[in-house]
Amino acid sequence: MKRLLLSLSLALPLLASAQQLTVSAAASLTDAFKEIAPKFEAARPGATLRFNFAASGVLLQQIAQGAPVDVFASADQETMNRGVDQKVIAVDTRRDFAANTLVLVTPAQGAPAIATLIDLKKPEVKRIAVGKVASVPVGRYTQQALGSAQLWSALSPKLVFADNVRQVLDYVARGEVEAGFVYRTDAELARGKVAIAMTVGGHAPVTYPVAVVADSRQAALARDFVTFLGGAEAQAVLARYGFGKP
């Protein structure tokens, strides 16, 4: 019994030092965040990062419904603003940590020639993948861009809505659609499968805010992660994946 108690007493400090941080992040951050994770864990011994990647709107809904999340990283300001309005975000921890660019992509092989948004009206362009406007930030950026070009209504019959930006990318890469709107960082990951037809303007700046979730049980560690994202080590990883500074 004494030996068992001694073993438990030795193990308790180790258990107490082990901290798991759950980060809900926009799907476009998947690859960069997976590379950032071991760097943060090395800088915070005993800390373990667990990720949940999906569309920003879906992630916010999960948080609002009580999902045990510590940090939320969104692909747009609008979704984070909703989190503030719903009082699920610790407002004083909110920081912008990355920027991106909206691009139009086509399948790498056999795609119709597209040089401008007007070309999307061509009859050979039958399907265009976009993110769901209600929950996927890239969908809202796309709607703004096409709205600015006065093309949203005209192209609506061709639109195929996806659950997140990576699904848009998959639709294009597999040739299931003739074109799609994604972030440049996603397009770069699929080089050889998709081609960037053009950079798209006419929308709000694509900036990524991050914040601690109000009900986080690891608030101090969550703040550390938010700070870490703005540091040189994490910024270097984000830059390698094509993200810019906000």
Helices and strands as residue ranges (DSSP letters): H 2-17, E 19-26, G 27-29, H 30-43, E 47-54, H 56-64, E 71-73, H 77-85, G 91-93, E 95-100, E 102-107, G 117-121, E 128-131, H 137-148, H 152-155, G 156-158, E 159-162, H 165-173, E 179-183, H 184-189, E 194-199, E 206-212, H 219-229, H 232-240
